[in-house]
Amino acid sequence: METQKFTRNQQHLPIFPLGVVLLPKMTMPLHIFEERYKNMVNECMERNEPFGLVYFDGKQIHKVGCTAQLIEVLKHYEDGLMDIVVQGDQRFYMDQIDDSHACLMSSIFYIDDMEESVSDEDEALIHKITNLLKYLNKLSGRMGDDARFDGVDLKRLSFIVPGAEGFTMEERQRFLEMTSTRERIEKGLRVLEKVISRVKINREVLEIIGGNGHVKAFLVERGLAQ
């Protein structure tokens, strides 16, 4: 029997709406410049507590987000601006939003995947997707990142896939909202294959339109530029 997991948290969580999607265990650099969010981050650092990062697509704030745990301050500027790195932790659903503060606050439900049975095909699926991720890294020139795919389980892998280069924010949000590991991994595999095809086509296009047919080269040939 499959059951949905929700955990109610009566405490308010500070909410940071951004045009990006944070996934569980994904690391993400952020530049904090607005005064209200500088204060929010400083308070979270002092208390060693996370804040909630939710996707704002320019029209609406999506209600499913991911808690962001500060793991490093890259730079602290004299005027209070910060470059930080956060890591995604738990997914949540915003229940009651409170906009009476400088930052949005919300009570939340923590979300986890449904309990699902293990399949005999899981190991083969993990192997296939891991190889595809490594191939995508090779196409993108990021082969040094391959080690993080080794030894991960199906659930972890199901969030690594939509975090790969080539997935849009809208696609990542849809994967964030899925509550079935199997659905996320199966759909992630199909999208990953299309992403790889997209990247290969882009590389082929760049090769086709490459060469010296640029304006500067044209002018140099005619002695009109150096």
TORMI-218115 format. One record per atom (N, C-alpha, C, O): residue in one letter; z, y negated, x negated. Coordinates in steps of 0.02 Angstrom, whole numbers, plus 50000, padded with zeros to 5 digits. Each point is the difference from the previous one (the first is absolute). Example, Ala and Ser with C-alpha at 12.3 -4.5 7.8 and 13.67 -1.06 7.14 Angstrom:
<atoms>
A503905028449340;A500004994150045;A500004994049955;A500335000149948;S499314994650070;S500034994149958;S500374994550039;S500084994549975;
</atoms>
This chain:
<atoms>
M500005006049958;M500004994050042;M500004993749956;M500384999649952;E499194995650065;E499954993949962;E500434994650032;E499964998950061;T500454997949899;T500434994750027;T499904993649960;T499925000249939;Q500094994250096;Q499944993549968;Q500684997849974;Q500505000850033;K499514996349907;K500634997749970;K500054992450003;K499574996549972;F500945001050061;F500154992950000;F500744999249984;F500425003850024;T499744991249936;T500704998549986;T500134992650014;T499664995749971;R500795002850073;R500154993150019;R500434996649948;R500515002849978;N499304991350002;N500404996049955;N500194993650038;N499574995950014;Q501075003350002;Q500234994350039;Q499984993549960;Q500004994650030;Q500005005849904;Q499994994149959;Q499304996949999;Q499505003450007;H500484990049984;H499374996549996;H499715000849930;H500365000349950;L498984999950048;L499645000549937;L499574993749993;L499634998350046;P500414998149897;P499554994349990;P499285002549995;P499865005049967;I499694991550065;I499305002250004;I499544995149963;I500044993950009;F499525008949950;F499524996149962;F499295002050023;F499755005249979;P499934990750063;P499325001550022;P499504997949945;P500024994449976;L499545010250005;L499514998649948;L499335003250019;L499965004250044;G499524993649922;G499345002950012;G499875006349961;G499435001349981;V501095002650006;V499945006349964;V500425005350035;V500434998550040;V499425007849945;V500385005650028;V500355003749943;V499685002249953;L500974998350053;L500405003849952;L500135006950028;L500205000850057;L499675004349901;L500105007050020;L500615002849964;L500184997549947;P500145007750079;P500575003149966;P499835002149929;P499505003349988;K500934994849965;K499955001549928;K499454996049965;K499915000849939;M499734995050097;M499504995849968;M500354994149966;M500444996950029;T499365001549910;T500244994049966;T499504994450010;T499405001150001;M500874992850008;M499564994350015;M500294993749969;M500594998450010;P498994997849953;P500234993549974;P499954994750054;P499525000050040;L500964995449963;L500004994650048;L500164993549965;L500434999749956;H499234994950064;H500154993349976;H500364996350056;H499714998850053;I500924999549936;I500414996950051;I500034992549987;I500264997749949;F499474998450098;F499964992749989;F500294995950058;F500234994449988;E499785008250073;E500294996250055;E500765000049995;E500315005149983;E499994989250032;E500724999149991;E500405005350040;E500485002849974;R499324998550088;R500385004650042;R499975007149972;R500485003850006;Y498954998049963;Y499955006849973;Y500325000549930;Y500235005349980;K499794989149984;K500384999949938;K500745001350015;K500325004049966;N499944992650086;N500705001150020;N500115007150023;N500515003049984;M499014999750054;M500075006850026;M500045005049943;M500435004449999;V499114994949952;V499985004749944;V500644999449959;V500285005149979;N499954988850009;N500624999149961;N500595003250035;N500425003149967;E499624996250099;E500555003050037;E499965007749997;E500515003449993;C498894999250013;C499915007349996;C500195002649931;C500295005449994;M499554990749953;M500195001949932;M500765000149992;M500285004649972;E500044990250054;E500734999649994;E500345005850035;E500505002649975;R499244999550082;R500315005350039;R499725007049983;R500245005050025;N499244995049932;N499655006349985;N499765003450063;N500095006150010;E499614989950033;E499745002550064;E499254998750005;E499744995549968;P499925008550072;P499274999150007;P499844994750053;P500444997950038;F498945000149964;F499744996150056;F499425003950029;F499745004749969;G500054993450091;G499455003550032;G499344996449989;G499954994150014;L499565009549963;L499334997249991;L499555002650056;L499925006150007;V499794989450032;V499565001950055;V499324996749991;V499954994649970;Y499545008650056;Y499324997649992;Y499844994650051;Y500075001150060;F499714993149915;F499744994650043;F499254999549987;F499794998249946;D499825003450105;D499275000349991;D499644993450015;D499394999950006;G500994994850002;G499714993550016;G500044998350073;G499934994250020;K500195011050021;K500064999050072;K500675002350027;K500294996950044;Q499955008649930;Q500635002850024;Q500415003149944;Q499735002149949;I500934998150063;I500445003649955;I500105007050027;I500245000850056;H499575004249906;H500075006950022;H500735002149999;H500374997949955;K499835006150093;K500715001650008;K500235005749955;K500615000949991;V498935003049982;V500205005349954;V499914997549928;V499454997949981;G501095002349981;G499974997849931;G500375004749954;G500155005750019;C500004991949921;C500335004249950;C500514995749963;C499874994349983;T500725008650006;T500514996249963;T499784999449927;T499725004649971;A500414989550001;A499814998549931;A500634999349957;A500414995650014;Q499655008549936;Q500584999849955;Q499784996749935;Q499535002249969;L500824992550012;L499834996549938;L500165004549940;L500555002649994;I498954998349962;I500115004249941;I499934996149935;I500235002449947;E499464991650056;E499934996149938;E499834992850016;E499604998650046;V500704996849916;V499794993050002;V499594998749938;V500265000049944;L499094999050066;L499554999149943;L500084993149969;L499984999249939;K500114995750103;K500084993249975;K500374995950051;K499875000350060;H500604995749916;H500384995350042;H499834993049976;H500214998149945;Y499434998050094;Y499784993449980;Y500564994950010;Y500485001150037;E499454993249928;E500524994850002;E500094997250070;E500554998150020;D498915001650019;D500034997350068;D500225005150052;D499994998650059;G500205007549917;G500245005150046;G499495005150021;G500175005050031;L499194993749953;L499485004950017;L500145006449961;L500304999949946;M499475005750081;M500125006549969;M499395004550003;M499645000150049;D500265003649898;D499545005750000;D500435006249998;D500375001149953;I499595003050099;I500435005950005;I499575006250012;I499414999650018;V500905006149974;V499695006450017;V500475003650049;V500605000649987;V499125001750068;V500395003750049;V499725007150007;V499435001349982;Q500985003150045;Q499785006750015;Q500155001650072;Q500554998750025;G498955004150010;G500105001950069;G500485005850006;G500015004549958;D500394995550095;D500495005350010;D499915003150069;D499655005050007;Q500684992250044;Q500005003150066;Q499574996150050;Q499994993850000;R499665009950042;R499614996850053;R500474998250058;R500515003350012;F499314991450023;F500414998050057;F499574997050055;F499434998049989;Y500865001750070;Y499704996750057;Y500454994150020;Y500605001050012;M499114993049993;M500404994250020;M500155000450074;M499555000550042;D501104999249974;D500225000750069;D500094993250033;D499624998250045;Q500884998149933;Q500154993550029;Q499934994749946;Q500414999649955;I499074996350050;I499864995049949;I500384993650015;I500024997650057;D500294999649892;D500394993850005;D499674994849956;D500015000649938;D499694994250093;D499654994949962;D500404993549997;D499724994649988;S500935005850022;S500434994049999;S500234998149929;S500334994949992;H499505009149959;H500194998749931;H499394997549960;H499444999950026;A500694998149913;A499454997849957;A499495005649991;A499394998850001;C500865007349989;C499575006049996;C500085004150064;C500524999850032;L498965003849985;L500065004650056;L500535005349985;L500065002249943;M500314999750108;M500485005449994;M499845004950056;M499724998150052;S500455008249939;S499885004950053;S500485005849994;S500165002349945;S500055000250113;S500335006650001;S499445005150000;S499454998750026;I500675007049945;I499455004749988;I500185007250017;I500595001850005;F498905002250005;F500045007350000;F499675002349935;F499444998049985;Y500915006149976;Y499675003349943;Y499575005750027;Y500205003550047;I499234997449923;I499515005050023;I499915005349946;I499974998549941;D500005007850080;D499825005449955;D499495004550035;D499914999550061;D499785004949901;D499495004450029;D500325005450044;D500595001649994;M499005001150051;M500205005650040;M500115006149955;M499715000549946;E500705004150076;E500105006349964;E499415004650015;E499855001450058;E499825000849890;E499405004150008;E500065006349957;E500335000049948;S499345005250074;S500025006449963;S499574999649937;S499514996249997;V500685007749953;V499635000249938;V499405004650008;V500045005350031;S499394992649942;S499395004050005;S499855003449933;S500164997349947;D499515008650056;D499805003549939;D499474996149961;D499895001149941;E499784994250094;E499464996249969;E500244993649966;E499614996349971;D501055002450033;D500264993749974;D499874999249925;D499794994649978;E500335010649983;E499924999549927;E499274998549982;E499874995949956;A499665007350079;A499294998849987;A499824992850019;A499594996849966;L500715000850088;L499874993250023;L500274994949949;L499664995149985;I500945006249990;I500294995649949;I499554999849938;I499884994649973;H499895011250006;H499565000549941;H499354996150011;H499784996449955;K499935004450103;K499364996650015;K500084992450000;K499604996549970;I500925001150064;I500104992850005;I500194997049933;I499784994549983;T500645009049979;T500194997649933;T499394999249956;T499944995049964;N499615009850038;N499384999649960;N499564994250023;N499704996649958;L500275002250107;L499614994450026;L500294993349978;L499644995449983;L501035004150018;L500334993849978;L499864998849926;L499884994349979;K500145011049981;K499864999249929;K499274998149988;K499844996149955;Y499725006650087;Y499284998249995;Y499904992750018;Y499604996549968;L500755001150084;L499954993050020;L500264995549943;L499714994849987;N500835007349981;N500254996249943;N499494999649944;N499924994849968;K499735010850020;K499495000149949;K499434995250016;K499764996449957;L500035003650106;L499474995450022;L500234992749992;L499594995649986;S501065003250025;S500264993249999;S500264998149930;S500234994349991;G499735010349961;G500244998549932;G500754999849994;G500264996449958;R500095007650083;R500744999949999;R500285007049987;R500475002150032;M499245001449920;M500205007049988;M500715000649973;M500305005350007;G499984989549964;G500685000349975;G500525000650054;G500595001249986;D499204998150077;D500455000250057;D500055007050030;D500365001050049;D499295003949922;D499945006650031;D500655003950003;D500105004050046;A500354994949906;A500615004149996;A500434999550062;A500365004750016;R499614989750020;R500444999150058;R499815004550058;R500385000650048;F499035002649949;F499795004550054;F500265007149990;F500005004050047;D500234997649893;D500205006949984;D500695001650030;D500464996049995;G499605009850035;G500645002550025;G500264996750063;G500585000950017;V498994995450018;V500234996750062;V499915004750059;V499565004350000;D500864994850051;D499935004150060;D499514996850048;D499754994549988;L500125009050067;L499494997850047;L500184993350032;L499564995850009;K501075003250008;K500204993750032;K499914994149952;K499724994850019;R500515006049920;R499914994649950;R499264998649989;R499804994249996;L499815011150000;L499284999249988;L499664996550059;L499524996349990;S500745004850070;S499704997050059;S500084992450002;S499634996650036;F500845000749924;F500074992749994;F499654997449937;F499794994249998;I500135010149951;I499644997949940;I499274998850017;I499694995349975;V500025009050068;V499294999650016;V499814993150029;V499554996849972;P500785000850082;P499794993550026;P500184994249955;P499774994450010;G500655006849939;G500164994849952;G499484999449945;G500044995549958;A499475009050042;A499495000049948;A499524994150008;A499924997350055;E499775000949891;E499514994650001;E499435001750047;E499755005650000;G500044989650040;G499445001150045;G500215000450073;G499584999350044;F501065001849970;F500255000150069;F500144992850022;F500304996249963;T499485002050097;T500134993350026;T500724999650025;T500335005150009;M499914988850001;M500684999050026;M500065002950071;M500525002850018;E498964996550021;E500015002850068;E500065007649997;E500365003050040;E499295000149913;E500045007349993;E500705002049978;E500285004850025;R500004991549927;R500675001649976;R500524999450056;R500465004050005;Q499464990950037;Q500474999150055;Q499985005850048;Q500525002350024;R498885000249990;R499945005850045;R500355006149971;R500335003750036;F499604997349899;F500345005749968;F500754999049999;F500385004950008;L499854988949983;L500714998650000;L500315001850068;L500575002350003;E499054996850051;E500265001150067;E499975007350022;E500335001850049;M499305002449915;M499965007150019;M500675003449987;M500324998849950;T499885005550096;T500645003549993;T499915007649993;T500465003850013;S498944998249965;S499875006949985;S499725000449929;S499474997149985;T500885006449971;T499765000749931;T499325003349999;T499554998049963;R500375007250080;R499365003650000;R499424995750024;R499455000249972;E500684995850080;E499474995650025;E499824994949946;E499414998649988;R501104998749979;R499884994949948;R499615002949941;R499554996749974;I500625009450006;I499665002949942;I499295002150017;I499554999249959;E500355003450101;E499325002250020;E499544994050009;E499425000149978;K500834994750055;K499594994050009;K499924996349934;K499474997149986;G501055003149973;G499964996849934;G499475003249957;G499654996649963;L500295010150041;L499495003549962;L499304997750021;L499574998849957;R500325000750109;R499344997950024;R499834992949978;R499444998549980;V501064997150025;V499874993049980;V499914999649924;V499574996349976;L500835007649986;L499955000049927;L499305002049978;L499724997049954;E499995008050078;E499325002149983;E499504994450013;E499534999049961;K500574997250093;K499564994450015;K500104994349951;K499534996649981;V501105002249999;V500154994849951;V499655001549934;V499724995649968;I500315010850011;I499675002049938;I499254998850005;I499694997649953;S500015004250104;S499294998850010;S499844992549996;S499504998049972;R500954997950057;R499924992850000;R500014997349928;R499594995949981;V500905006549979;V500064997749931;V499395002149959;V499754996149960;K500015010150051;K499415002449963;K499394995850016;K499614998449956;I500314999950108;I499434995950021;I500044993149967;I499504997349977;N501114999850023;N500094993449969;N499825000249926;N499704995349975;R500505010049990;R499835000749929;R499255000649991;R499724996949954;E499955007050089;E499285000749994;E499644993550013;E499504998449967;V500754997750082;V499704993550014;V500074995349940;V499524996649982;L501085003449987;L500104995749941;L499545001949943;L499754995749964;E500135010950028;E499545002249948;E499294997850014;E499634998149955;I500185002250109;I499324998150019;I499884992649989;I499474998049975;I501024997850042;I499904992849995;I500244997249934;I500024993949991;G500175010549963;G500224997849934;G499414997749958;G499444999350025;G500694999549910;G499474997749955;G500084992749983;G500544997150008;N498924999949967;N500044993149976;N499674995150047;N499814994649979;G500125007250083;G499664995650048;G500444994650029;G499984998750060;H500444998149898;H500444994850023;H499724993249984;H499554999349958;V500704995650075;V499754993349991;V500054997849927;V499534997049973;K501055004349995;K500104997749931;K499495003249954;K499704996749958;A500205010050050;A499515003449957;A499304997250012;A499614999349953;F500244999050109;F499344997250017;F499904993349964;F499474998649974;L501074997350025;L499944993449969;L499975000549924;L499644996349967;V500755008450004;V500005001049928;V499305002049977;V499764997549949;E499925007050086;E499335002349983;E499504994249997;E499515000349963;R500614994650075;R499554994250004;R500244994149960;R499734994550006;G500795006649952;G500254994849958;G500354994450036;G500074994549973;L500165006950089;L500324994850039;L500765000449998;L500354995750027;A499915009449939;A500725000849993;A500145004249939;A499565003549975;Q501064996350001;Q500215004049942;Q500465005650021;Q500225003949959;
</atoms>
